[in-house]
Every structure is written in C-alpha cells, then in structure tokens.
Amino acid sequence: MINWVRSHTRPACGSPCCGRVAHRSSCARSCRVRGGDWLGHLVFSLDAARLPAVLAARTTYWLRYFWADMGVVEDGRRVRYDSRRRWPGPSGAGCRALIEVGDPYRVDELGELDHLLTARYVLYASVAGRLVYAHAEHPPWPLARARALDLTEDLIEAAGLPAPQGRPLVHHSAGVSVRIGAWKPVRT
C-alpha cells in the first residue's frame, strides 16, 4: 500500500528531535497491523521531503525513512504528486501520481476498510531485532473520494515487496497533526 501524506509529526518529548518536525509531504509503503484493540502501522519505507525529518526518524525511531525530491501541485480538483529518492538508495526510485479529488465522505459512509487503511493509532518498528510500538495520537483523517488518473511508481519493489496488482484504492485528505509517543517493547 502507498500512502501519500501531508501532515505534521511531533515525537514525544525526551526525544532528541522533540518539537514539531514538519513533513511537507511524504510517501509511505506500509501495511496495517491489528493487535488486540489497536490498529497499527508497520512502515516498510517512507520517502520524505525534509532531510531533518528523515534523519530524526532514522536515528530516534529507527524507521526506514528516505530523503526524496518531492512535489505536490494542486490544480482545482486534480493533485499531482512527484517523488524521486535522493538518499539512501536505491537512488532514483520514485512515484508519480495524478489524482482527481471528489466529494468528502460523511462519517457514516466510511467502512472498516477505510478506517483500517487510514487510521494510525500505533506505529510498529523493529529495533535491535525486537518488535516495538509507539502510540500515535491524531484526530480522524477528513477523507474525500478520489481516483487515480495516472500512477507510475517503483517504490514498492524498492522496498522489497511484490508489485501491486489491480486498480489502486484512493482516498484524499488535507492531513492532520500527529503526535508520536515513546517506543515500548511488544510483549508476546
């Protein structure tokens, strides 16, 4: 799954990057994990436009963030997203998408799949070979209908995953502010 996100992320205080780390935009390859009552987000890789955000995520949260040239151009109901990876490699891997944004969803129109794909209340990672989690606090994403008019990408394969098949499922959101807590070990 690819998520193109425009949000603001704040790590928990006590982290070397405490404060607001703004992501102008980012593009994530991830899967959702459900652990008990928690919906989780396991990031395979995430490309972000701001090098400080990438370095903070890599050094304090041990996440596979990549620095990329990124752009978002809005033209009425159409939005073009462009990303080309800079560091670390594979250099040049990227994504180019053109979507058309439709009407907003009413809350009662959203189903379990919509929530599973967009809710990030727990973030999972592997630190020193151990599975860890951190709580992510944010309001519900204000979702709108959308459809992909054009999509070319090789970021999923660059993350070591098989290429997706079929038509993409597309949602659009203006974004939300997110606060990430401190890591805790997953107890099995």
C-alpha positions in Angstrom: 0.0 0.0 0.0 1.2 3.5 -0.7 0.1 6.4 1.4 0.9 10.0 0.3 0.7 12.0 3.4 0.8 15.7 4.2 0.9 16.0 7.9 2.9 17.4 10.8 4.5 14.9 13.2 5.7 15.6 16.7 7.7 13.0 18.6 7.3 12.5 22.3 9.3 14.9 24.5 12.6 13.4 25.6 13.5 12.5 22.0 16.5 14.3 20.5 14.1 15.7 17.9 11.5 16.9 20.4 9.3 19.6 19.0 7.5 19.9 15.7 9.0 18.1 12.7 7.0 19.2 9.8 6.7 16.8 6.8 5.8 18.9 3.8 4.9 15.7 2.2 5.8 12.0 2.4 5.1 8.8 0.6 5.0 5.6 2.6 4.9 1.9 1.8 3.4 0.1 4.7 0.9 -2.4 5.9 -1.6 -2.2 8.7 -1.4 -4.4 11.7 -4.2 -5.1 14.2 -3.0 -6.0 17.7 -5.9 -6.5 20.0 -7.9 -3.3 20.0 -5.1 -1.3 18.3 -4.8 -0.5 14.6 -1.1 -0.3 13.8 1.1 1.0 11.0 4.2 -1.0 10.0 6.4 1.1 7.7 8.5 -0.7 5.1 9.8 2.6 3.8 8.8 6.2 3.8 10.2 8.9 1.5 10.0 12.5 2.9 11.0 15.9 1.5 12.7 17.2 4.6 16.2 15.8 5.5 15.9 16.8 9.2 12.7 14.7 9.4 14.3 11.8 7.7 17.4 11.9 10.0 15.2 12.3 13.1 13.1 9.3 12.1 16.1 7.1 11.3 18.1 8.0 14.4 15.4 8.2 17.1 12.7 5.9 15.8 14.8 3.5 13.7 12.4 3.9 10.8 13.2 3.3 7.2 12.8 6.9 6.0 14.4 8.1 2.8 15.2 11.7 1.7 13.5 12.5 -1.6 12.8 15.3 -4.0 9.0 15.7 -3.7 6.4 17.9 -5.1 2.7 18.4 -4.8 0.8 20.5 -7.3 -2.9 21.2 -6.9 -5.0 22.4 -9.8 -8.6 22.6 -8.9 -9.8 19.0 -8.1 -6.6 17.4 -9.6 -3.5 16.8 -7.5 -0.1 15.7 -8.9 2.4 14.0 -6.6 6.0 13.5 -7.6 8.8 11.8 -5.6 12.3 10.8 -6.6 14.5 9.2 -3.9 17.8 11.0 -3.1 19.3 9.2 0.0 19.9 6.4 0.9 19.4 4.3 -2.2 18.2 2.9 -4.3 18.7 6.4 -5.7 16.1 7.4 -8.3 13.3 5.1 -7.1 10.1 7.1 -7.2 6.4 7.7 -7.7 4.4 9.9 -9.9 0.6 10.1 -9.4 -2.2 12.3 -10.7 -5.5 12.0 -8.8 -8.8 13.6 -9.1 -10.4 14.5 -5.7 -14.1 14.0 -5.3 -16.6 14.9 -2.6 -15.8 14.4 1.1 -17.1 11.2 2.8 -19.7 11.5 5.5 -18.6 9.7 8.7 -21.4 7.1 8.2 -20.2 6.3 4.7 -16.7 5.1 5.9 -16.4 1.4 6.5 -13.9 -0.8 8.3 -11.5 -1.0 5.4 -11.4 2.9 5.1 -10.5 3.1 8.8 -8.0 0.2 8.6 -6.2 1.9 5.7 -6.1 5.4 7.2 -6.1 5.1 11.0 -2.6 5.1 12.6 -3.0 4.8 16.3 0.0 2.6 16.8 3.3 2.6 15.0 5.4 -0.6 14.9 9.1 -1.0 14.2 12.0 -3.3 14.7 14.7 -2.0 17.0 17.8 -4.2 17.5 15.8 -7.2 16.3 12.9 -6.6 18.7 9.4 -5.6 17.8 8.4 -2.3 19.4 5.4 0.0 19.3 4.6 3.7 19.9 1.2 5.3 20.2 0.2 7.8 17.6 -2.3 10.5 18.6 -4.3 12.3 15.9 -7.9 13.1 15.1 -9.7 11.1 12.4 -8.4 11.9 8.9 -11.0 14.0 7.0 -11.3 11.8 3.9 -12.6 12.6 0.4 -13.3 10.3 -2.5 -10.6 10.2 -5.1 -9.5 8.3 -8.2 -6.1 7.7 -9.8 -5.9 9.2 -13.3 -2.2 8.2 -13.6 0.1 6.2 -11.4 3.7 5.2 -12.1 5.9 4.0 -9.3 8.7 1.6 -8.3 8.9 2.3 -4.6 7.1 -0.8 -3.6 9.6 -3.0 -5.4 12.4 -0.9 -4.0 11.1 -1.8 -0.5 11.5 -5.5 -1.5 7.8 -6.1 -1.9 6.0 -7.5 -4.9 4.4 -5.1 -7.4 0.7 -4.4 -6.6 -2.0 -5.8 -8.9 -5.3 -4.2 -10.0 -6.6 -0.7 -9.6 -5.4 1.4 -6.7 -7.9 2.3 -3.9 -7.5 6.0 -3.5 -8.5 8.4 -0.6 -7.6 12.1 -0.3 -7.1 14.1 2.9 -5.8 17.6 3.6 -3.9 16.0 6.5 -3.8 16.2 10.3 -1.3 16.8 13.1 0.1 13.7 14.6 2.0 13.2 17.9 4.2 10.0 18.2 4.9 8.6 21.7 8.0 6.8 23.0 8.8 3.2 22.0 7.7 0.3 24.2 8.6 -3.4 23.6 5.8 -5.6 22.3 5.2 -8.4 24.8 4.3 -11.7 23.4 
